[in-house]
Amino acid sequence: MNNVEKEDEIISMLDKIIGKLDEHSKKHEEHSRKFKEHGEILKALSYGQEQLLTESDGMKIVGAKEFEAFKEEINLLTTNQSHMGKEI
């Protein structure tokens, strides 16, 4: 093999390497774009979950307050009935 043939072979190998680098660069860009999209989706899901938890906690508090008020009304009615029974 003479020098020209070796140079041609080396140039051919370098062209293949450059082609692979371009291919890998495109794949890297695609993966980077997908990771960014997935990150945005995860942020949105996390925010939505936080909102639902906050809403759920608020419902629990309102429910507990309403239940407490209901218990107080029952106690008041029971007390009133008990007093009415003693008067009769």
RARA-V620146 format. One record per backbone hydrogen bond with DSSP energy under -1.0 kcal/mol. NH is the residue of the N-H (numbers start at 1). CO is the residue of the C=O. If there is no record, write none. Layout:
NH	CO
NH	CO
This chain:
6	2
7	3
8	4
9	5
10	6
11	7
12	8
13	9
14	10
15	11
16	12
17	13
18	14
19	15
20	16
21	17
22	18
23	19
24	20
25	21
26	22
27	23
28	24
29	25
30	26
31	27
32	28
33	29
34	30
35	31
36	32
37	33
38	34
39	35
40	36
41	37
42	38
43	39
44	40
45	41
46	42
47	43
48	44
49	45
50	46
51	47
52	48
53	49
54	50
55	51
56	52
57	53
58	54
59	55
60	56
61	57
62	58
63	59
64	60
65	61
66	62
67	63
68	64
69	65
70	66
71	67
72	68
73	69
74	70
75	71
76	72
77	73
78	74
79	75
80	76
81	77
82	78
83	79
84	80
85	81
86	82
87	83
88	84
